[in-house]
Amino acid sequence: MRSPGNDEELACGFLLTEGLLKGRGELESVGHRRDPRKSDFGNVIEVVSTDASALDKRGWQRNFVSASSCGLCGKLTIESVRLQAPPIRDDDLKVSFALLYGLVDKMRAEQAGFDETGGIHAAGLFDREGNLLILREDIGRHNAVDKVVGAALLADTLPLSGKILLVSGRSSFEIVQKALMARIPFVAAVSAASSLAVELAESSRMALVGFLRGNSMNVYCGAERIA
């Protein structure tokens, strides 16, 4: 279940954050199904890899394809995620409280879908100066994150080192996992973080912030990244 729009980004981002694609170099083509004789014409994205045999060797397994929910969502174990994505390397990303406090308003100003519906999530990717680089909206938070990651993959700007990911609503385990796969070292959320999200972020040397509202926030881990 997803909000239509940026479907190629959603598909590519999902495949990367699930460990099937490793980067733009493995993507041969992506696009809507072109056969109008098929009943699902226009509602199916076909992704072709440059090396299909590599996908079989990665042993990917998930209990379902994709939905708008959150949580473990069919992952086998946290350990399987850690095998695919090692901890973030030490870097020099450090941001101020003032910069973090300003991110929500910057993202909110660009949420056209929320303005129209009042019920759609957003994910925004920012640089270390607080500039909004990519914003995507979707009925599901993790779909919005996949669209952000997919946009970066298609633009061949991965890994997203030194970037900040902001999500509306909660920060679930899966949000942190997707950020880790894209190598984003800093995740912030407007609402709470789950205990599994905190555990994964801390063990992966990521910063995780929740309840980012007005001039307050909860810093769950990675306080050394905040000046």
Secondary structure, DSSP 8 states (H G I E B T S, - for coil): ---SS-HHHHHHHHHHHTTS--SGGGEEEEEE---TTSTTTTS-EEEEES-HHHHHHTT---SSS--S--SSTT-S-HHHHHHHS---------B-HHHHHHHHHHHHTT-HHHHHHS--EEEEEE-TT--EEEEEEESSHHHHHHHHHHHHHHTT--S-TT-EEEESS-B-HHHHHHHHHTT--EEEESS-B-HHHHHHHHHTT-EEEEEEETTEEEEEE-GGGB-
